[in-house]
Every structure is written in C-alpha cells, then in structure tokens.
Amino acid sequence: MADPDTPASPAPRKRADARRNEKTLLDAAAAAFVESGVGVPVRDIARRAGVGVGTIYRHFPTRADLIVAVYRHQVEACAEAGPELLAEGPTPHAALTRWIDLFVDFLTTKHGLAEALQSDDAAFEALHTYFLDRLLPVCTRLLDAAVDAGEVVPGIEPYELLRGVGNLCVGAEGDPRYDARRMVGLLIAGLRAR
C-alpha cells in the first residue's frame, strides 16, 4: 500500500531524442495540414517526417489524436514566441505586431481544423479552453507592455483583440479577393496611440 505522505513519482519525461522525433512528426503533420487539410493521408505525413506510418500510429493512435497534438504544438509555439518577441523586439508595439502576425498564420493555416473541432469527437472538446488559457495571457502581456510604453491606446481588452483578429481571419482561405493579413494590419495600426 502506498504511503499517503510520500509524493507520487512524477510522470516520466520523454528523452530529448523522443521529443525531437515527436516535434518532427508534428511539424510534418502541420505542414501537410496546411497544404492538403486535416484529411491528408497519414502516409503523406509519414513521408514528410521521414518515418514509417506505424511510427505515427504509435505516437498518435487516431487522426483525432494527431490533430489535437498538432493544434496544441502550434498553440505552444505561438505562446512561447510572445515573451521572446517582447525581449528581442525593438519596441513592445513591434513585438505585439509580430506576435499577431504569428497568430494570423496560426489561424489562417487550419484547413479543415474548424470543421474537425465542430465534430462530436471528445478529443476536441477541451481545445478552445486550452487555446485561451495559453494565448490570452501572452496577448495580455504584450498589449500591457505596449500600453505601458505609450505605443497603444489603453482600454483594449486582450480577449476582444484576439477575437477581432480571429473574426478577420474567418474564411480567408476561400476567397482570393480577401487579404486577412492586410485587414489585421489595419486593426493593429488602429491601436496606435497618437
């Protein structure tokens, strides 16, 4: 019987090479999703990643598992980029603008993901909450820094900004006459303090 005063051992961490291999798989799947949508054959993803189909199924037993993992991987990349851009950027507004560009990339390259997320698959249920939990604090930090620097007008809610950018990106892939990035650029320019 386990001693209740003894902490449970932490979950084993993946080896560095296993993490790299998984990242390679997720990057290959993300690229394939952008090019061909989430219904792309697994063999095409395996070919891109330089692995066998069995390797993908070993990591991700179902397509839903793979889609969720790619989505989470890309959310994490976007979340991690925010503090880096703020630290390296010439100004907080420049960092916010670059991060919003990454966010637009994330939103406009999800061919078929919105439809998959609307399905009845339980694997997709928590993704929207995860998305907000990871990206809203990053947007808040960037927006606050730009306001504190006097570069952006105060009073803009981070959720509203993310939602506004998201709404400008809806349907962008289906209409060659609509440039979501240009419209988002106008929105971000409108945030500038005069």
PyMOL commands that set and color helices and strands:
alter all, ss='L'
color gray80, all
select helices_A, chain A and resi 16-36+42-49+53-59+63-88+92-108+113-117+122-124+127-148+158-169+172-174+180-190
alter helices_A, ss='H'
color red, helices_A
deselect
rebuild
show_as cartoon
